[in-house]
Every structure is written in C-alpha cells, then in structure tokens.
Amino acid sequence: MGGVFAAVAAWQFKLYLGPMLFGAGFLMGTRVAVSLLLGAIVAWGILGPWVQGQGWAPGEIMSLSNGPRGWILWPGVAIMVADALTSLALSWKTIARTFKFSKGSDDVAPDPEAIPNHWWMGGLAAGTVLVTIVAYLVFEIPPHMSLIAVALSSILAAIAVRSTGETDINPVGGMGKVTQLVFGAVSPGQISTNLMSASISGAGASQAGDMMQDLKTGYMLGASPRKQLLAQLMGIPAGCVFAVLIFWLFNSQYELGGADYPAPAAFAWKAVAELMSQGFDALPANAGWGMLCGAIFGAAMPISKKLFPKAAPYLPSGLAFGIAFIVHAYYSVTMFLGLVVYLIWKRSKPQQAEIYVFAVASGLIAGEGLMNIAKGVLTFLKVPPLIGH
C-alpha cells in the first residue's frame, strides 16, 4: 500500500491545503473546478505514465527537458490556445460590431465631465514613443515592431472593450496568442521580439477591458469619468514602483515557474514563442500528435457550447482542462477540494454562504499573498525561521 501512495505522490497527487488555492476553489464554480480535476487525472494520471512507458519521455517525471512534465505541457498549451482562438472566432459578430460606429446626435450637449479627446490622443502619442524607446533599449526590439504592436493593440483593445461589455469576458488569452502568431510571421526566430511585442499588444487590450469595467462601474455610481482618469493616472506611478519591487522580491527569493509558483500562463506564452522560433522539430518525440489531439479537444469545447447551449454547463472548460496539464496535479486537487467545502457550506447554511463566501475566499487568497510578501522580506533580510527544518 505504501508503494501505491508513493507512486501516486510521485505524479503530484497529494494533499496540499494552500489557503490561496483552497480559497480560489470557493469562487471558480463547479464547471471550472471539475474541469481542473479531470484535466489533472487525464494529464498526470493517464497521459504522463503512458508516454513515459512508451519511451517518449524517459526522464524524471518533473523534467521539462525529457520527462513527462515536458511532454504533457504541449497538449495542454494546444488545448488552451485552441479553446481561446475558437472562442474568439465564434465571437465574430461582436468583433464586427466593434468597428461599426453609430452617428451621435447633434442635439446632445457635450458632457463637461467627459474625457477630452486631446487627453487620450496626447497620452497615446506619448505612450507610443515611450514604449518604442524602452522596447529598443531594454529588449532590442526594432522601433517598427513596437509601432506594429501598438497598432495591433488599438484594434485588439476595441475588441476587448466590446467583448467585455457584452459578455463580461475579456478574450485577452486568445488575442495574445494571435499576436504571437503575427509576430512569429513578421519576425521569425526572435523569441524576445515575439514575447515582448505580443505582450505590448495583449497588455493594451487587457488594460482597455479592465478600464472599461472601472469606468462603467463609476458611471453607474455617478462618478466623473474625468476625475476617474485623473485618479488612475495618479495611481499608475505608485503601481509601477510597487509592482516592480514586489516582482523583484519574489524573483530573488522564490523560483517563479517552479513548484510553488508554476505560472501556467507564462509557460503557455513561452511554449508558443519557442515553437514560433524553433519549429516543430524542437518538440519531444510524438508531442506533435499530442498537440493535434489537444487542439481538436480545445476547439471542440466552445463549438459544442455554441451548438448545444443546454449542454454547456456540463461540458468541460477547455482553458481549465488545459491549465491542469501545466500546473502540478495537487493544485487542481486543492482547488477542487475548496469547491467541495464551499458546496457543503452552501448546502448546510445557504444564506450564510451567500453573504460571506467572497469575504472568506478573498481573505484566504489575499492572506497567503500578503504573508508570502512578508516571508520574502524576512528571507531577504536573512531572518532565521522560528521553527527549524
């Protein structure tokens, strides 16, 4: 029996009650949490042992170079990319409406609290110049590539704003992969150019969607758009400073992309960039077939939801299913356990659960995040642990 438990643990199926993951399970919903668990079972419980037995990934289980973890990464990325791109393609009506402008009425008086055109036009021009200079000096990206990225960002931002407003979903994942494919064709073989240029476009679209939600909320509360923008402009410098400092602290004390912080989205971007630069010859043995199967599955999920809307709540989430291939299995198990605890709580005390679920989940997530910052600071200061290892 001990050997069975050891084998299961070796494939990352173990109990890990991390507050952040546990709290996330309270919020993500049944469909997503179950999709994560199913993806973990398929990836780490079935596919990983099988490809290792076939000799396609003979290395250590957690090896990214020649082990099962490095093999199952590729079908997982294919599932995520195919799901995102297919969902984006199925939203073509929303995309088409984005560029169909309606004429405003001449009888409407201008709003004195609206954001003047010269504000955002001047800001866009200044931001473009700054991005072009920084991208060239730091990442050696040619200026014309940055200009292409900003132009793509303008188009994708319009799509993101429209999609977020209509569906409450910002399709930045799919649009990010689209930009990676575009820059892979424009600048083949350049990983840094592919990643950073696509990041410029994707970040612009993502922030546009988020800002639209902020302005929409402010509009519903009667806030002034002009004052909201001024407040955000004041918050940007502080956010830049603290975000960079916290990232530097985490990067110096923790292994980003490791066991504690697997960064699945970053792995997906990295995998696509490498594929665009090195070609399919860089894939592990027969991983191309795994990508093909993953892409078919990822595309089938949004298509099935579109064709059979009544079955949509019972179909797996392609994005969550694919993420389970990239993160350790116990991440998915922990979030599923969080869902189970929440469902038990909801069943026993539904009114209490409805009132406090967001507060409890937020406390679990934010609490671990804040304590990790404190832990990073103490580690940086070389403060010895209170309890010995």
N, C-alpha and C positions, 0 to 999 in steps of 0.2 A: 504493500500500500504506500509506503514511503517513497518507493521509486516512482509510482504514478504521480504523486504530488510533486515530486522533484521535476519530472518531465513536464507537467503542466506549468509549473512556475518558470521553467526554462523558456517556455513560449509566452511568457509575460502574463499568464492568467493567475493573478494573485490578488490578495486583498490589500487595497490601498485607500484608506479613508482620508484623502486630502480634502480639506474644507472647501477649497476653490472648485474642484471638480464635483464634489458632492453637492455644493450649492447650485452649480450650473445645471445639474440634473433636475432641480426643482423648477427651473424656468424653461427648459428647452422643449417640453412637450413629449407626449408618448411616442409619436411617429419618429422624431429625430433620435430619441434615446434608444428605442428599439432598433433603429437602423444602425446606430453605432455598435450595439451589441452583436447584431447579425453580421455586420462587416468584420468585426474582430474575430468572430468564430470562423467565418469563411477564410479570412486572410491568415490569421495566426494559428488557427486550429486545424485547418484543412489544407489550404494552398501552400503555406510555408513548409510544413513537413513533407508534402508531396514533392515540391520542387527540389527539396534537399535530397529526398530519396531517389529522385531521377538523376541526380548528379549535376543539375543545372546551377545550383547554389551550394557548393560543397563546404563552404567556410563556416565559421562560427555563426550561430543564429542571429546575433545582433550586428554582424559585419555588414557595412554598407558597400564594401568593395566586391566581395564574393560570397556573401552569406544570404540566407533567405530574406532578411530585412531589406537588403539592397535590391532583391528581385521583386518582392511584392510591392515595393514603392512605386514601380512603374504602372502596373494595372490600377493602383489606387489613384495616381495622378491622372491617368486616362479617364477614369470614372468621373473625377471632379471636373476636368476640363470639358468632357463631352456633355455632362449634365449642364454646366454653366453656359456653354455655347449654344446648346439646343434650346435651353430656356430663353436665351437671348434672341435666337432666331424665331421662336414661337411668339415673341413679343413684337413682331414686325409692325403690327398695326399701331402700337404705342410709339414705336420709333418713327413711323411715317407721320403720325400726328404731331410729333415733336417739331417737325420742320414745316408745318402748315400753320402759318401765322394768321391770326384774325385781325381785322382792322378795328382799332379802338374808336369809340365815339368822340366826336369833336365837342360834344356838349358837356363832357365830364371835365370839371375843373381840376387842374393839377394838384396833387397832394403835397402840401408843404413839408410833410414828414417823410416823403419818399426819398430814395437814394438818388441823387443827381447822376445823370449819365457820365459827366466828366470825372466823377469819383471813380467809378469802376473801370472806365476806359483808361484813365491815367494809371490806376493801380495795375491793370492788366499789362500795360506797356512797361511799367517799371519792373513788375514781377518777371516778365519775359526776359528783359535784359539781365536781371539778377540771376535767374535760373541758368541762362545761357553761359554767363561768366563762371558761375560756380561749377556747373557741369564740366566746363572745359578745363578749369584749373584743378579740380579735385579728381575727376574721373576721365579726363582727356577725351571727352565726347565732342566731336566736331560741332561747331555752332549750328550748322544747318540741320543736324539731327535733333538738337534741342528745339529748334523752331518747328520742325515737323511734329515733335512731341507735344508742344503747346497747341499747335493747330488741331491735332487729334484730340487733345484734352478738351478743347472748346466744343467739339462735336459730341464727344462722349459725355461731357458734363450736361449738355442739353438733354441727352437720352436719359441720363441718371436722374435728373430732376423730374422729368416727366414720369418715368417708371416708378420712382419713389412716391410721387404724389398720387399716382393711380393705384398702385399695388402695395405700397409700404415696403417694397423690396428694392434695394439698390444693387443692380446687377454688376457690381464692380469686379467680381471674380471673373465672370465671363469676358467682360470688356478688357480686363488686364491681360488675359490670355490672347485676345485678339490683337492687342498692341504688341505683345511679344512676337506673334507670328508676323506682323507687319515689319517690325524692326529686324526680325530674322531674315526677311527677304531683302530689306533695304541695306542692311549691314551684316552680311553672313559672317559667321566665325568670330564675332565680337561679343563675348559674354557680358562684359561690363556695360557696353553700349546697349545691348538687348535689355538687360535688367533695369538700368537706371533710366533709359529713355521711356521704357514701358511704365516705370514707376511714376515718372512725371505725368504721363497721360492718365494712368489709373488713379493716382492720388488726386489730381484735379477733379476727376469725375466723382470720386468718393466724397471729397470735401463739399462739392457742389450739392450733392444729395443731402448730406448731413446739414448743411447750412439752410437748405430749403425747409427742412423739418424744423429747424430753430426759428426761422422767420415765420413759418406757418403757425407755430405754437405762440409766438409773440403776437401775431395778427389776431389770433383767437382770444388772446388776453388783453388786446387793446394797446400793445406796446408800439412804440415808434420804430419803424424799420431803420431810420437814420441813426437813432440812438443805439439800436441793437448792433448795427455795423460798427459804430464807434467803440462800443464795449468789446466787440470781438477783436478789433484792431489793437485795443489795449491789452487784451489777453494773449495775443499771438507772441509778443516778445517773451512774456513770462513762460508761456507754454514751451517755446523753443529752448529756453535755458534749462528748465526743469526736465523736459523730455530727454535732452542730450545728456544731462548729468545722470539721470536715473539709468538711461541705457548704458552709459559708460560704467556706472557702478555695477550693474547686473553683468555686463560683458566681462568685467575684470574679476568677478567673484564666482560666477556660475558659467556652466557650459551651455550656451544657447544652441539649441538643436540637439541637446543631449537627453538623458533620461528624465531630468526634472523639468526641462523646458524644451519640448520636442519641436515647436514651431512648425506645424504641418503646412501652413500656407506658404511659409518661406521655402520649405522643401519642394513644394509644387512649382513655385516660380523658378527655383534653381534647376529642377529637373527639365523644365521646358527650355530654359536658356541653354543648358548643356546639350540638349537634343538639337536645338537650332544651330549650335556651333559645331558639334562633332558628328552629327548624323546618326542614323540608326545602328551603325557599326559599333558605337560605344555602349550599346545596351548589353546586359548579361545574356547568356545563352537562352534563346527562345522567349526572352522577355517581350519581344515584339508581338508574339501571339497573345501573351497576357495583356498587352496594351490594347490589342484589337478587341479581345473579348470584353475588357473593361470599358472601352469606348462604346461598344454596342450596348452594354448594360446601362452605362451612364446616359446615353441618348434615349434609350427606351423608356426610362422613368418619366421624364417630362412629356414625352409623346403620349405615353399611356395615360398620364393625368389629363392631358388635353382631350384625348379621345373618349376616355371613360371617367368623367368628373366625379361620378358617385363612388368610384373605387379609389379615388385619390387619397383619402385618409388612411387607406390600408396598404398603399404602395410605399416601399422604402424611399427614403430621401437619398438621392444619388450622391449629393455632396457629403452627407454624414457617413454614408456607407463607404465612400472613398477615403474620407479622413481616417477611418478606422484602420485602413491599410498602412497609414503613415505613422500614427501615434502608437505607443505601446498598448497592448490589449487591456492592461489594467486601467488605463484612462477611460476607455469605453465602459468597462465593467463598473467603475466607480460612479460615473455619471448615470448609468442605468440604475444602480442602487439608490442614488439620490432621487430619481423618479419614483422608485418603488416606495420609499419612505414618504415622499410627498403624497402619493396616491392613497397610502394608508391613512395619513393625516387628514386628507381631504374627505375620505370616506367616514372617518370617525367624528371629525369636527369640521364640517364643510364651511360654516360661516367663519370660524377662526382661521382656517387655512386660507380662505379667500382674502381676508384682511391682512394677514401677517406674512404670506408667502414671499412677497417681494422684499420685505424688510429682512426676513431671516436669510433668504438667499443672498441678498446684497451684503449682509453682514458677514456671511461665510466667505464670499468671494473677495470683498474689499479687505476683510480682516487678514486673510492669508497674504494678500498682495502687500498690504502695509507692513506686516511683520517680516515679509521677505526683504523689503527695503531696509527695515531696521537690522535684520540679520546681516544683510550685505554691508551695511555701515560698520557694524561691530566686527565682522570678519576683516574688512579693510583696515580697521584700527588695530587688528590683531588681538582683540579681546578674547581670552580663552573661554571655552564653553563651560557652563555651570556644572554640566554632567559629563563625565568622561566617556569617551567612545568605548 
